[in-house]
Amino acid sequence: MNNRYNPVELIIKKRNGGSLKQKELEHIFLAFTEGELPDYQMAAFLMSVYFQGMEMEEIIDLTKIYINSGKRISFPTRFRTVDKHSTGGVGDKISIVLAPIIAACGGMVPMISGRGLGHTGGTLDKLESIPGFQTNLSEQQFKEQVENIGFAIISQSDDLVPVDRKTYALRDVTGTVDSLPLITASIMSKKIVEGADNLVIDLKVGSGAFIKNMKSAEELGSYLIRVGEGLGQKVAIVYSNMNSPLGEYVGNALEIRECVAYLQGKNVRDIDLLTRTLAREMLILSGVSNTVEEAESKIDKVLKDGSALDKFRALISAQHGNPRICDNPDLLLKAKYEFDIITPESGWINEIDNQKIGYSLIDIQAGRRTLDSEIDAAAGAWLPYKIGDFLESNSVVGKVYCNDPEAGQKAVCKIQNSIRISKSKTEKQELILKILNPVK
C-alpha cells in the first residue's frame, strides 16, 4: 500500500467538507480492505462522509474503486442485459416474480441479490426457503444459466466488490448505512460487476424503507442516474411507496407461496402494479420492447399463458431446488403456531409503522439481526390491509405464524401497536410515486 497519504489528514479533510481525489480515496478504502487501516479510523472517515457527503466526481471515483477491487462479469452486448435493484422494504418479494417475467419476455437478467438485514427481508433468504435451492453458483454456472434460461439469482461471491463487502459490514455497525453517496457506490458497483448493462431501481420511500422522504429519495435517484451515465450503464428509477407492507404476506416461505400464487394468476393488486411497472421499464430500457404498449402486451401474455411460471420453475430446477413447489406450495415449510392480530376499534388505517413490523418479525426469526443470525423460513405474518382500508372493531387484521409461541404472542402485540386507526376517513395512498426514465 502506498504510504504517502496520512489517513488522519484525509479524515480531517473530509470532516471539514473537502473533496478527495481518487488516489486519496483508494488509499483509504484499499488500506482498510487489506487490514492496514484500523476499524476506528475507517469508522471516523465513514461518519465524515455521512455528515459532509461527497461530490459527484468522488462518488464516481469510489464506485470505480469498488468495481476494480475484484472480478467483473461480462455478457455479449447482444444480450442487452437488464437487472432490477430494490432499496429494500417489508414484504418486498418483487424480484422473485419480476425476473422470470422478463426472461419469459425475451430479456436477460443476471441478478446478484442480498440477504435480509435489519427490518427488511432478503431475496436470497426467500429463495433458500425452497427445499434444496442453492444461491452460490460459480461465475461459469451463472453465465451459462443466464444464457440458457434467461436469468439467474445468486449470492455475491467473495471476489466481487470485496471493498464494498467489508465497508458495508462496518457501515452497518457504525450508523452510516443510510449515507446516500455510500449507498450509491454500493448499489452501482454490484450491478455493474454482475454484467447488467441496464438497471431499473425500485427506490422505496416511507416508514418501511431506509429512505423516509421523497426529498432524500430524489437526491439518491439523481446520484444513481449520474453515476450510471459516468460509467456506461443506463439507469431508470421507479419511486414506490413503502408505508404499508407489500403484498399480503411477510416471511420467507410465505412470500414464496405468494409469488407462486401470483405467477399462477392470483391478482394481488400492489404486487401486480409494482411488478408490471418495473417490468415495463426494464423491457423498454433494454430495448426488448420499443413502446409501452408492446411491453404491456408481452407482460400480459407471459402471465396468462404460464410461461413466466415456467421460467420460475426452470430457475428452481437449475439451482437445485424442488420445482414441484410451483404446483404444490404445501411442500414449503409451515409454522406450528398461528396467532390472530385483532384490532380493538373500528376505523380507517391512518398509519402503519412498517419498520416496527419488520423488527417484530425478527423476534420470531423471520428476519435476522446480524448476518450470522439463523432464519426460520416458516415464520412470518399475513398482513393484507393497507393505509386507507376500513376495519371493523374486533376484526382479524392479520396473523402471525411461528414456531415459538411466546415470541409469536409478543410479535402480535408489537404489530397491533404499529397500526394506528382513525375515526375519520383516511385516503388510500398511491403505490407508484414517480418514474424517472431518461430513455423516454
C-alpha positions as CSV (number, residue, x, y, z in Angstrom):
1,M,0.0,0.0,0.0
2,N,1.2,3.5,-0.9
3,N,2.0,5.2,2.4
4,R,2.4,8.8,1.1
5,Y,-1.1,9.7,2.4
6,N,-1.7,10.2,6.1
7,P,-5.1,8.7,6.9
8,V,-5.7,11.2,9.7
9,E,-5.2,14.1,7.3
10,L,-7.7,12.5,4.9
11,I,-10.2,12.0,7.7
12,I,-9.8,15.7,8.7
13,K,-10.1,16.8,5.1
14,K,-13.4,15.1,4.6
15,R,-14.6,16.0,8.1
16,N,-14.1,19.7,7.1
17,G,-16.0,19.3,3.9
18,G,-13.1,18.8,1.5
19,S,-13.3,16.8,-1.7
20,L,-10.9,13.8,-2.1
21,K,-9.0,12.8,-5.2
22,Q,-9.4,9.2,-6.5
23,K,-5.9,8.3,-5.2
24,E,-6.8,9.6,-1.8
25,L,-10.0,7.5,-1.7
26,E,-8.1,4.5,-3.0
27,H,-5.6,4.8,-0.1
28,I,-8.4,4.9,2.5
29,F,-10.6,2.1,1.1
30,L,-7.9,-0.3,-0.1
31,A,-5.8,0.1,3.1
32,F,-9.0,-0.7,5.1
33,T,-9.8,-3.8,2.9
34,E,-6.2,-5.0,3.2
35,G,-6.2,-4.7,7.0
36,E,-3.7,-1.8,7.1
37,L,-6.3,0.8,8.2
38,P,-7.9,0.0,11.6
39,D,-11.7,-0.1,12.0
40,Y,-11.8,3.0,14.2
41,Q,-10.1,5.2,11.6
42,M,-12.4,3.9,8.8
43,A,-15.4,4.4,11.1
44,A,-14.3,8.1,11.6
45,F,-14.0,8.5,7.8
46,L,-17.4,7.0,7.1
47,M,-19.0,9.2,9.6
48,S,-17.3,12.2,8.0
49,V,-18.8,11.1,4.7
50,Y,-22.2,10.7,6.3
51,F,-22.2,14.3,7.6
52,Q,-20.3,16.0,4.8
53,G,-21.4,14.0,1.7
54,M,-19.4,13.6,-1.4
55,E,-19.1,15.5,-4.7
56,M,-20.4,13.6,-7.8
57,E,-16.8,13.1,-9.0
58,E,-15.9,11.5,-5.7
59,I,-19.0,9.1,-5.8
60,I,-18.0,8.0,-9.4
61,D,-14.4,7.5,-8.3
62,L,-15.5,5.5,-5.2
63,T,-17.7,3.3,-7.4
64,K,-14.8,2.7,-9.7
65,I,-12.7,1.7,-6.7
66,Y,-15.3,-0.8,-5.6
67,I,-15.6,-2.2,-9.1
68,N,-11.9,-2.6,-9.6
69,S,-11.3,-4.3,-6.3
70,G,-12.5,-7.6,-7.6
71,K,-13.7,-9.6,-10.6
72,R,-16.1,-8.2,-13.2
73,I,-18.6,-10.5,-15.1
74,S,-19.5,-9.6,-18.7
75,F,-22.0,-10.8,-21.2
76,P,-22.2,-10.3,-25.0
77,T,-23.7,-6.9,-25.9
78,R,-26.4,-8.7,-28.0
79,F,-27.9,-10.0,-24.7
80,R,-29.0,-6.4,-23.7
81,T,-28.8,-7.5,-20.1
82,V,-31.0,-5.8,-17.6
83,D,-31.5,-6.0,-13.8
84,K,-33.6,-4.5,-11.1
85,H,-32.5,-3.4,-7.7
86,S,-34.7,-2.6,-4.7
87,T,-33.5,-0.4,-1.9
88,G,-35.4,-2.7,0.5
89,G,-38.7,-2.9,2.3
90,V,-41.2,-5.0,4.2
91,G,-42.7,-7.8,2.2
92,D,-40.7,-6.9,-0.9
93,K,-40.7,-10.1,-3.0
94,I,-40.9,-8.4,-6.4
95,S,-37.5,-9.7,-7.8
96,I,-38.8,-13.3,-7.5
97,V,-41.7,-12.7,-9.8
98,L,-40.2,-10.0,-11.9
99,A,-37.1,-11.8,-13.2
100,P,-39.0,-14.8,-14.7
101,I,-41.4,-12.4,-16.3
102,I,-38.6,-10.5,-18.0
103,A,-36.9,-13.8,-19.1
104,A,-40.2,-15.1,-20.5
105,C,-40.5,-11.8,-22.5
106,G,-37.0,-12.4,-24.0
107,G,-34.9,-10.3,-21.6
108,M,-31.6,-11.5,-20.0
109,V,-31.4,-10.9,-16.2
110,P,-28.1,-11.5,-14.4
111,M,-29.2,-10.9,-10.8
112,I,-26.9,-10.9,-7.8
113,S,-29.1,-10.4,-4.7
114,G,-28.6,-10.0,-1.0
115,R,-29.8,-11.3,2.3
116,G,-32.2,-9.6,4.7
117,L,-30.7,-7.4,7.5
118,G,-32.4,-5.1,9.9
119,H,-36.2,-4.7,9.3
120,T,-36.1,-5.6,5.6
121,G,-36.2,-9.1,4.0
122,G,-33.7,-10.5,1.5
123,T,-34.4,-12.2,-1.8
124,L,-31.8,-14.9,-1.2
125,D,-33.4,-15.9,2.2
126,K,-36.7,-16.2,0.5
127,L,-35.4,-18.4,-2.4
128,E,-33.5,-20.6,0.1
129,S,-36.8,-21.4,1.8
130,I,-37.4,-23.6,-1.3
131,P,-36.2,-27.1,-0.5
132,G,-32.7,-27.6,-2.0
133,F,-32.4,-24.2,-3.6
134,Q,-28.8,-23.0,-4.0
135,T,-27.6,-19.5,-4.5
136,N,-23.8,-19.9,-4.5
137,L,-23.2,-20.6,-8.2
138,S,-19.8,-20.2,-9.8
139,E,-19.3,-17.5,-12.4
140,Q,-19.4,-20.0,-15.2
141,Q,-22.6,-21.5,-13.9
142,F,-24.1,-18.1,-13.5
143,K,-23.3,-17.1,-17.1
144,E,-24.4,-20.3,-18.6
145,Q,-27.8,-20.2,-16.7
146,V,-28.4,-16.6,-17.9
147,E,-27.8,-17.7,-21.5
148,N,-29.8,-20.9,-21.2
149,I,-32.9,-19.8,-19.3
150,G,-32.7,-16.0,-19.4
151,F,-31.9,-15.3,-15.8
152,A,-30.2,-16.4,-12.6
153,I,-30.5,-15.1,-9.0
154,I,-27.4,-15.8,-6.9
155,S,-25.4,-14.6,-3.9
156,Q,-22.4,-12.3,-4.2
157,S,-19.1,-14.2,-4.3
158,D,-16.0,-13.2,-2.3
159,D,-14.2,-12.0,-5.4
160,L,-16.9,-9.4,-6.4
161,V,-16.5,-5.9,-5.0
162,P,-14.7,-7.1,-1.8
163,V,-14.1,-3.4,-0.8
164,D,-17.9,-2.8,-0.6
165,R,-18.5,-6.0,1.3
166,K,-16.0,-5.1,4.1
167,T,-17.0,-1.5,4.1
168,Y,-20.8,-2.3,4.3
169,A,-20.2,-4.6,7.3
170,L,-18.6,-1.6,9.1
171,R,-21.3,0.8,8.0
172,D,-23.9,-1.5,9.4
173,V,-22.5,-1.2,12.9
174,T,-21.5,2.5,12.8
175,G,-24.8,4.1,11.9
176,T,-23.7,5.0,8.3
177,V,-25.8,2.7,6.2
178,D,-28.1,5.5,5.0
179,S,-25.3,7.7,3.6
180,L,-26.5,8.5,0.1
181,P,-23.0,8.6,-1.5
182,L,-22.1,5.3,0.1
183,I,-25.4,3.7,-0.9
184,T,-24.9,4.9,-4.5
185,A,-21.4,3.4,-4.8
186,S,-22.5,0.1,-3.2
187,I,-25.6,-0.3,-5.5
188,M,-23.9,0.7,-8.7
189,S,-20.7,-1.2,-8.3
190,K,-22.5,-4.5,-7.6
191,K,-24.9,-4.1,-10.5
192,I,-22.1,-3.1,-12.9
193,V,-19.8,-6.0,-12.0
194,E,-22.6,-8.6,-12.4
195,G,-22.8,-7.7,-16.1
196,A,-26.1,-5.7,-16.3
197,D,-25.9,-3.1,-19.0
198,N,-29.3,-1.6,-18.0
199,L,-30.7,-1.1,-14.5
200,V,-34.1,-0.3,-13.1
201,I,-34.1,0.8,-9.5
202,D,-37.2,0.4,-7.2
203,L,-36.4,3.2,-4.9
204,K,-38.7,2.8,-1.9
205,V,-39.9,5.7,0.2
206,G,-41.7,5.6,3.6
207,S,-41.9,4.1,7.0
208,G,-40.7,0.6,5.9
209,A,-37.9,1.9,3.7
210,F,-34.4,3.1,4.6
211,I,-35.3,6.4,2.8
212,K,-38.1,8.0,4.6
213,N,-38.9,11.1,2.5
214,M,-39.2,12.0,-1.2
215,K,-36.5,14.7,-1.0
216,S,-33.8,12.2,0.0
217,A,-35.1,9.7,-2.4
218,E,-34.9,12.1,-5.3
219,E,-31.4,13.1,-4.3
220,L,-30.4,9.4,-4.3
221,G,-32.1,8.8,-7.6
222,S,-30.1,11.7,-9.1
223,Y,-26.8,10.2,-7.8
224,L,-27.7,6.7,-9.2
225,I,-28.6,8.0,-12.7
226,R,-25.5,10.3,-12.9
227,V,-23.1,7.5,-11.8
228,G,-24.7,5.2,-14.3
229,E,-24.1,7.9,-17.0
230,G,-20.5,8.3,-15.9
231,L,-19.8,4.5,-16.0
232,G,-21.8,3.5,-19.1
233,Q,-24.9,2.0,-17.5
234,K,-28.4,3.1,-18.4
235,V,-30.5,3.6,-15.2
236,A,-34.2,4.3,-14.7
237,I,-35.8,4.9,-11.3
238,V,-39.3,3.9,-10.1
239,Y,-40.1,5.6,-6.7
240,S,-42.5,3.4,-4.8
241,N,-44.5,3.8,-1.6
242,M,-43.3,1.7,1.4
243,N,-45.7,3.0,4.1
244,S,-47.6,-0.4,4.0
245,P,-46.2,-3.9,3.7
246,L,-46.0,-5.0,0.1
247,G,-48.4,-7.8,-0.8
248,E,-50.3,-9.8,1.8
249,Y,-47.5,-11.9,3.3
250,V,-44.2,-11.2,5.0
251,G,-41.8,-14.0,5.7
252,N,-39.6,-16.2,3.6
253,A,-41.6,-19.4,2.7
254,L,-44.9,-17.3,3.0
255,E,-43.6,-14.9,0.3
256,I,-42.6,-17.7,-2.0
257,R,-46.1,-19.1,-1.7
258,E,-47.5,-15.6,-2.6
259,C,-45.1,-15.4,-5.6
260,V,-46.2,-18.8,-6.9
261,A,-49.9,-17.7,-6.5
262,Y,-49.2,-14.5,-8.4
263,L,-47.5,-16.3,-11.3
264,Q,-50.4,-18.8,-11.3
265,G,-52.8,-15.9,-11.9
266,K,-53.8,-14.6,-8.5
267,N,-54.2,-10.8,-8.7
268,V,-52.6,-9.2,-5.6
269,R,-53.1,-5.6,-6.5
270,D,-50.0,-3.9,-5.2
271,I,-47.7,-6.8,-6.3
272,D,-49.2,-6.7,-9.7
273,L,-49.0,-2.9,-10.1
274,L,-45.4,-2.6,-9.0
275,T,-44.2,-5.7,-10.9
276,R,-45.8,-4.5,-14.2
277,T,-44.4,-1.0,-13.7
278,L,-40.8,-2.3,-13.2
279,A,-41.2,-4.9,-15.9
280,R,-42.3,-2.3,-18.4
281,E,-39.3,-0.1,-17.6
282,M,-36.9,-3.0,-17.8
283,L,-38.2,-4.1,-21.2
284,I,-38.1,-0.6,-22.6
285,L,-34.7,0.4,-21.1
286,S,-33.0,-2.8,-22.5
287,G,-34.7,-2.4,-25.9
288,V,-36.5,-5.7,-25.7
289,S,-39.7,-3.6,-26.2
290,N,-39.9,-0.4,-28.2
291,T,-43.1,1.0,-26.7
292,V,-45.1,0.9,-23.5
293,E,-47.9,-0.9,-25.4
294,E,-45.6,-3.6,-26.7
295,A,-44.1,-4.1,-23.2
296,E,-47.5,-4.4,-21.6
297,S,-48.7,-6.8,-24.3
298,K,-45.7,-9.1,-23.6
299,I,-46.2,-9.0,-19.8
300,D,-49.9,-9.8,-20.2
301,K,-49.0,-12.8,-22.5
302,V,-46.4,-14.4,-20.3
303,L,-48.5,-14.1,-17.2
304,K,-51.7,-15.5,-18.9
305,D,-50.1,-18.4,-20.8
306,G,-48.0,-19.6,-17.9
307,S,-44.6,-19.1,-19.5
308,A,-43.5,-16.8,-16.6
309,L,-44.3,-19.5,-14.1
310,D,-42.5,-22.0,-16.4
311,K,-39.4,-19.7,-16.2
312,F,-39.6,-19.7,-12.4
313,R,-39.8,-23.5,-12.4
314,A,-36.8,-23.6,-14.7
315,L,-34.9,-21.3,-12.3
316,I,-35.6,-23.6,-9.3
317,S,-34.6,-26.7,-11.2
318,A,-31.3,-25.1,-12.5
319,Q,-30.4,-24.0,-8.9
320,H,-31.1,-27.5,-7.4
321,G,-34.4,-26.6,-5.7
322,N,-37.7,-28.6,-5.8
323,P,-39.7,-27.3,-8.8
324,R,-42.8,-29.1,-7.6
325,I,-43.5,-26.2,-5.2
326,C,-44.8,-24.4,-8.3
327,D,-47.7,-26.9,-8.4
328,N,-47.8,-27.8,-4.7
329,P,-46.8,-24.9,-2.4
330,D,-47.6,-27.1,0.6
331,L,-44.1,-28.6,0.0
332,L,-42.8,-25.3,1.6
333,L,-42.3,-25.2,5.4
334,K,-45.2,-24.3,7.6
335,A,-45.1,-22.9,11.1
336,K,-46.6,-24.9,14.0
337,Y,-48.4,-21.9,15.6
338,E,-50.8,-19.3,14.2
339,F,-52.0,-16.2,16.2
340,D,-54.6,-13.7,15.2
341,I,-53.9,-10.0,15.1
342,I,-57.2,-8.2,16.2
343,T,-58.0,-4.5,16.0
344,P,-59.8,-3.3,19.1
345,E,-61.7,-0.5,17.4
346,S,-63.3,0.3,14.1
347,G,-62.0,3.0,11.7
348,W,-59.6,3.7,8.9
349,I,-56.0,2.7,8.9
350,N,-54.3,6.0,9.3
351,E,-50.7,5.0,9.7
352,I,-48.6,1.8,9.7
353,D,-45.1,1.7,11.3
354,N,-43.7,-0.7,8.8
355,Q,-40.2,-0.6,10.3
356,K,-41.7,-1.7,13.7
357,I,-43.4,-4.6,11.9
358,G,-40.2,-5.7,10.3
359,Y,-38.4,-5.7,13.6
360,S,-41.2,-7.5,15.3
361,L,-40.8,-10.4,12.8
362,I,-37.1,-10.6,13.6
363,D,-38.2,-11.7,17.1
364,I,-39.8,-14.8,15.5
365,Q,-36.7,-15.4,13.3
366,A,-38.5,-14.3,10.1
367,G,-35.5,-11.9,9.6
368,R,-32.0,-11.5,11.0
369,R,-30.4,-9.1,13.4
370,T,-26.9,-9.9,12.1
371,L,-25.5,-11.6,9.0
372,D,-24.9,-14.7,11.2
373,S,-28.5,-14.9,12.6
374,E,-30.4,-18.0,11.9
375,I,-33.6,-17.7,9.8
376,D,-36.8,-19.7,10.4
377,A,-38.1,-20.0,6.9
378,A,-41.7,-20.8,8.0
379,A,-42.1,-17.8,10.3
380,G,-43.9,-14.6,9.2
381,A,-47.2,-12.8,9.0
382,W,-50.3,-12.3,6.9
383,L,-50.9,-8.5,6.7
384,P,-53.4,-7.8,3.9
385,Y,-54.6,-4.3,4.9
386,K,-53.1,-1.0,3.7
387,I,-53.4,2.6,4.8
388,G,-56.9,3.9,3.9
389,D,-58.6,0.5,4.5
390,F,-61.6,0.4,6.8
391,L,-61.6,-2.1,9.7
392,E,-64.5,-3.2,11.9
393,S,-63.8,-3.4,15.7
394,N,-62.6,-6.8,17.0
395,S,-61.9,-8.0,13.5
396,V,-58.9,-10.1,12.4
397,V,-56.5,-7.8,10.6
398,G,-53.6,-10.2,10.3
399,K,-51.9,-13.4,11.5
400,V,-48.5,-14.3,12.9
401,Y,-47.0,-17.7,12.0
402,C,-44.1,-19.0,14.1
403,N,-42.6,-22.0,15.9
404,D,-42.1,-20.2,19.2
405,P,-45.4,-19.4,20.8
406,E,-44.1,-16.9,23.4
407,A,-42.2,-14.9,20.7
408,G,-45.3,-15.1,18.5
409,Q,-47.6,-13.5,21.1
410,K,-45.1,-10.7,21.6
411,A,-44.9,-10.1,17.8
412,V,-48.8,-9.9,17.7
413,C,-48.7,-7.1,20.4
414,K,-46.0,-5.2,18.5
415,I,-47.8,-5.4,15.2
416,Q,-51.1,-4.3,16.8
417,N,-49.3,-1.3,18.2
418,S,-47.8,-0.5,14.8
419,I,-51.2,0.0,13.2
420,R,-52.9,3.3,14.0
421,I,-56.7,3.7,13.5
422,S,-58.5,7.0,12.8
423,K,-62.3,7.6,13.2
424,S,-62.2,10.0,10.2
425,K,-61.8,8.6,6.7
426,T,-58.2,8.2,5.5
427,E,-57.4,8.3,1.8
428,K,-55.6,5.3,0.2
429,Q,-52.0,6.1,-0.9
430,E,-50.6,5.8,-4.4
431,L,-48.1,2.9,-4.7
432,I,-46.1,4.4,-7.7
433,L,-44.9,7.8,-6.7
434,K,-42.8,8.8,-9.7
435,I,-40.9,7.3,-12.6
436,L,-37.7,8.7,-14.0
437,N,-36.6,7.1,-17.2
438,P,-34.0,9.0,-19.3
439,V,-34.6,6.8,-22.3
440,K,-38.2,8.0,-22.8
